[in-house]
C-alpha cells in the first residue's frame, strides 16, 4: 500500500551541505546542545546525543548525510512519518492565516480538529479539552474525575507511564514516580503481564481473570466510595507493550460501573494508528468515560494533547466552572496539524496499513527472530507496536543485563537503524507508514545484532 505520494522522497536530499560542511554543522549542533540544553531523564555530564537534521517518511539523517531507519518513531509519536507534505502544508497555511488565538474564542480550525477526534471515539464521547501534550491531558482527566465524583483516590498500575506532571507522574508506576511523589491519593496495582505474571497464571485467560480479581480486592480494600478513577493505558507502552488479555478491560469497565468510578483510558501512545486501530480500545469492546490522547493525533508536528470527555462527565461542568485551562489549549497550528494528519490517515488508509504490517509482515518477522535467537524471551505486540523482551536465560527469564542492551543499541545504530530500548527490551515501533521493504531492512539489522548477543 502506498502511504505517501510516490513523488515524496524518503531518503536524504541530494542537494545540501557538502560532507565537510555537514560535519561542521553536526559538530556545532553538539556544541550548542552540550553548552545550553538540559535533557530530560538524564544525568547531564555523560550525554552525547545523536544529531538529527532532517527526515522523511520512516528515515532521519544528520547534516553529514548519515541516514537511519527510524524504528523508535522518536518517542513513539511520529505515526504518519516524518515531514508528511499534507501536514506540513496545513501548518504553513494556518500560520499565514491565524498563528495563535486565545482558547476562550471559537476558532473554526479548533472545532474541526475536535470533530475529527470525536468522530473516531466511541459514541457518547463528544467533547474535547485540548492540552499541550499527554502529561497534562492525564492531569486534567484526573481533575475531571475527582470533581465529577467528589472523590480523591486514583488507581493505576505499577507497569505504566502517564507523564511528567504532578499527578500524572505519581499515577505512573515505574521508577520515575519515586523521586516525584508529591501528589496525594494514588494507589497502584499490578496489571496483566503473563510473561512475568504476578498471579501464577499460565494462560492469558487466567492472567486476565486473576489480574481483575487483584484489582477488585484493592478497590474493595481502599474503599470504593473514595475512588475517583481507575486510570489505565489501553496498551501499556513504555512498560513493555503489554496487550491486555481478552476481557480484561471489559472487566475493569464493569468494576467501575459497579462502584461509580470513572474509567480513564490513556491512549497517548497507543492511539491513532499505533495498534492498527484508530483507538486501541476499539479492539477491546470497552467504552471509557475519559480518553487521553497526544502523540499520534498529529504525529508530534506541533505539541498537543487532550481529553475526550463522555457526556456524563461533561455534564458535571454545564453549570459548574471547570477549574482548569491552558494558554495554548486548542492552539491553531496544533489544530490544523490534527485536521491534516487525521484526514491524510483516512484518505491514505494508513491505519489499515499499520494493521496489515503488524499481522502480515512485522509480527511474523519478529516471531521468526524469536525462534532463531536464544536471547529473545518473548515477542508481543499488535499493529506497529511491538517489543522484543531479551533474556540472559530463557528458562529462568533473567533479563538481559544493561551492558548487553547498550551494546544492542550501539550495534543497531551502526547498522543504520534508530532503535528504542527500555530496560531489557527492544521496542519495535516504526511509523504507521513503514513499508514492507523497510520492515525487511529492520529485521535484517535486528537479526544481525541478536546473533551477536547470542554469542556473548
N, C-alpha and C positions, 0 to 999 in steps of 0.2 A: 504494500500500500504506500502511495506517495503521500507524505505528510507535510512536505514543503513544496512550493513551486519548483519545477525542475530546473529553472534558471537560477535558483537561490543556492549559492555555493556553500559547502560545508567544510572547506579547507582554508588555511590561511591565504590571504590575498597575495598575489604575485608581485604587486607593487607595494612600496612602503620603504622603510629604512633598510639600508644595507646591513649585512650581518654585523659589521663593526659598529655602525650606528645603533643597531638594535641591542648589542651587548652593552653599550653605554647607557641606553635608556633603562635596561634591566638593572644595571648597577645603580643608577640614580634612584629608581623606584625602591630598591632595597635600602639605600642610604636614607632616604626620606622616611621610609617606614620605621626603620630602627631608631631614627632620631626623634620622631614625633608621634607615632601611632602606638596606642596602648591596646593590646589584643585581649579578647575575651577568653576566659577559661584557660589561661596560660601563665606560666612563670616567664616573665618578660626577657630575662637575660639570655636564655638559650635559644631564642626563636631565630629561625632563618626561613621565613615564608617564601613559597614559590611566587613568582611574578606571573600574573595573568594580564595580558594586554588586549586580548580580543577573543571572540568566539562566534561560532555559527553552528546551529543545529546541535549536534552531540559532541562538538570539539571545542577546545580552547587552546590558546597559544600565547607565548611570550613575545616580547619585542624582537628577539633574535630570530624568531620563526620556529622554535621548537613547539611541537604540537602534541596534545594529549587527548585521548578519547575520554570524555567526562562521564565516568560511571559513579561519581559522587553526586552529580546534579547540584554541585556546590554545597548546599545544605539540604539536599533532597527537596528542592523547590523549583528548579527550572524545568517544569514538566513539559512545557511547549517547546523547549530547546532554546539555545542562545540566539538572540537577535532575530526573532521571528519578524519578518518585514511588516506584517499587518499590525502587530502590537507596537512596534517602533513608530510606525506612521501615525497610529492613533494618539500616542503620547505627544508626538511633534505637533499634530494638528490641534490637540487640546491646549497645548502650551501657547500656541499662537492665538487661540480664541479666548480662553479664560484660564490663567495659570493657577489661580487659587481663589477661594471664596469661603466665607465663614460657614461652619456646619449648621448654623441656625437658619440659613437660607434654603430655599428649594432650588436645586440645580438639576437640570434635565439629565445630565450625564450620570449624576449620582443615583437618581431614580432608575435609570436604565440598568445600571450595574446591579442595584438591589433586586430589580425584577428578574434579571437573568440568574441570579443566585437562588432566589426563592423558587423559580420555575424548576430547578434541579433538586430542591429539597422535598421531603415528604409533605403531603397535604396538611395544611393547618399551621405550617411554619412559614409565615408570610411577611415577617418584618425582619429588617437587618439593622443592627447597630454597628457602624463601622469603627474600626480601631486602626492603630498604626502597625500592628503585627499580631502574631499569635499569642504572645505572652499577655498582652493587655486585653486580648479577646477572652482568654481564660479568666483573667482578673475580673472583667466585667460580668462574665457569665456567673461566676461565684457570687458577685454582689447582687445580681438579679435574683438568684436562687435564694439567698439569705433574706432579701427584702420581701420576696414573694411569699415565703413560708413563715417568716418570723423566727426562723431557727438559725443555729450557728454552725454546727459541725458539717464538715465536708469529708467524705470518704473517697479515697483514691488508692491506687496500687503502689507497691514498692517499686515494681519494674515499670517506671513511667518517666516521661519528661513533659512538663507543661509550660515551661518558660521561666524567665529570669526576672519576674517582678514579685512583689511582696507575697501575695497569696499563692500565685502560680508556682513559685519555686518551692514553697512549703508543701503544696499539693504534689509536687514532683517526688518520686520515690528514690531516685538514685543519689549518689554521693553529693551532688550539688546542693541538695536540701540542707545537709548537716551544718555547714557554716553560715546558713542563712535563715535559721528557724526563728523568725521574729513575728510571724503571723500566728494567730490563735485558731483553735477549733479545727485542727486537721487530724484525721485518723487514716491509717494505712492498712491495707490488706494485701494478701498475695492473690494475684490473678492467675489464670490458667497458663501453664508453660510445661507441656508434657515432657519435653526432653530433660528438664530438671525439676520434675514435679515435687511440689511441697506436700502432696497429698497421697503419695504412694500409688498413684494411678498408673495403669498400664495401657489404657486406650483413651482416645480423645473423648469418648462419651463419659468415662469415669472421671477424667480430669475436669470436664465441664461441670458435671454434677457435684463433685467434691469441692471445686472452687466456689460454686454457688452456695453450697452449704456453709463453707467457711465465711463467706460474705454475709450470709443470713445470720449466723451466730454473732458476728461482730456487730452488725446493725442492732440485733436484739440486746447485746451486752452494753452497747453505747447508749441505748435508749432511742428508739425510732423517733420519738416526739421531739428530739433535739437535733435531728439530722436534716440539714437543708438540702444536700445534694450528694449523689454519687457521680463522681467525675471519672470517666474512663477514656483513654484513647481507643477508638474503634479497633484499630490495629496498632498496638504499641510499636513505635518505630525505632527510636534511639535505643530502647531496651532490647531490641533484637528481632524486630519484625515478627511479632507473636500473634499470628492469625488466631482469633478465638475459635474454640470448637463449636460445632453446630449447637444452637440452642442456648449458649451461654448468655449472649446479650439479651435475648428474649426473656431469659430467666431474671436477669437484672431488672429489666423493664417491669416485670410482674412484681418483683420485690418492692420496687419504688412505688408502684401503684398501690400496693397493699398498705404502705405507710405514709402516703402523701409526700414522698421525697421527689425532688426534681432530678431527672436524669440528664446529665450533660455528656454529650459525646464530643471529644476533642478530635476533630478532623483536620487539624492544622497541617500535619504531614501526610495523612492518608487520603485526603480529599482531592477531588478534581483530577481524576485520571490515574492516580498513582497505583490504585489496586485494580485498574481496569473497569472501574465504575465511576460515575460522577461523584457520588459519595460512597465511601467504603461501607457505610451502614446499609446500602441498597442490597447487599448480598446476605444480610443477616436478619431480615424480617423484623425490624425494630424501628420504632419512631420515638426519638428522644424529645425532651421538652426544649432543649437548647443545643445548638451545634456551634462549635467554634471552628473558624477557618482562617487561613492565611496562605502562605507559600504558593501552592498550585493554582489558586484562584486567578493569579495574573503572572505566575512564574517568577515572582520576585522582581519584576522590572521596575516597580515603584513600591516602596514599603506600604503594606496594607494588611488588614485582617478584619475580623468581625465576628459577630454573634448572630446566628439565625434564630429567631425567637418564636416559640409556639404561642398560639393565641391566648392560652390561659395565663401564661406569664406576662405576655404583653399587656393583657387587660388590667393587670395589677397597677399599671402606671398610666391608665387613662385619666384618672382623677388625682393621681399622686405623682409628684415630681420624681423622676429618676435622678438620683444624685450622682451623676457621672457624666463626663464629657471630655472631649479632646479637641484641641485647636485644629487638628488636621483630620478629624473624623469625616470620612467621605471625600477626601481631597480629590479635586477634579482630575488631576493627572493619574492618580491611582484608579479612579472610577473609569476613566477612558481606557486604561490598560486592561481592566477587568472585562469591559464590554468587548474589546477587540480579541482578548485571549479566549473567552468563552465562545464567542461567535466562531473564531477560527477553529477551535477544538471541535465544535459541532459540524461545521462545514467540511472539515478535512477528515472527519472520522477518527480523530486522534485517540479518544477514549476506547473505542472498539479496537483500534490498532494496538494500544497498550495491553488490552486483554489478550489479543491473539499472540502478541510477542511472549507474554508470560506462559500461556498454555502450550503454544506450539514450538517455541524457539528457546527462550531463556530457561524456563522450568526444566524441560528435558535436558538441555545442555548442562545445567548445574547438577542435575541428578546423575548424569554420566560422569561428571568430575568426582562426585561423592563415591561412586563405585570404584574409581581408579586410585583414589588417594586416601591413605590411612589417616591423614590429619583432619579429614572432613568428618566431623561427628554427625552433623545434621544439616540438611538443606531445607529451608522453609520459605514460603512467600506466595505471592499472587501478583498478577499484572507485571509491573516493573518495580516491584517492592519485594526484595529477596535478601536473605542472609545466609552466608556460609559460616556455621559455627565450627571453629577449629579446635582440635583437642590434641593433647600430647599422647593420650592413650584412649582408644575407643572403648575399652572395657570399663575403665573407671570414669571416663568422661572428664578427666582432668583437663582444665583449659590450657590451651597453648600459651606459653609464657610471653610476657611483654616483649622481650628481646626478639623472639621469633616473629611476633606481629609487626614490630618495627622493621625487621628485615623484609617481610612480605610487602609492606607499603613501599619501601625503597625500591625493591625489585620490580614492582608493578609500574612505578613511575618511570624507571629506566626503560621499560618496555612500551612506553607511550600510553599508559593507562592511568588516569587520575582516580584513585580508589577512595572509598570511605571505610575506615576501620574504626571499631569501637570494642574495647575490651578484647575478647578472643574471637571477634567476628569480623568478616569482610561483608559489608552491606553492599549488595549489588543493586544499584538504584539509578539506572540511566534515565534520560529524558523519555517521556512517553512517545516521542517521535523517533526513537532509535530504530535503525534499520536491521534487517536480518544479517546483513554483512557486517555491520558494526558489532552486533552481538557475537558473531563468529570470531571477530578480531579480539574482542574482550575475553571470550572463553579460551582462546589460544594463550593469551597472556596469563590468565588465572591458572591454566593447566601447567604452564612452564614454572610458575612460582610455587605452586603446590608440590610439584616434583622436587624442587629444592628443599622445601620444608619436610617432605617425606624422608629425605636423605639425612636430615640433621641428627 
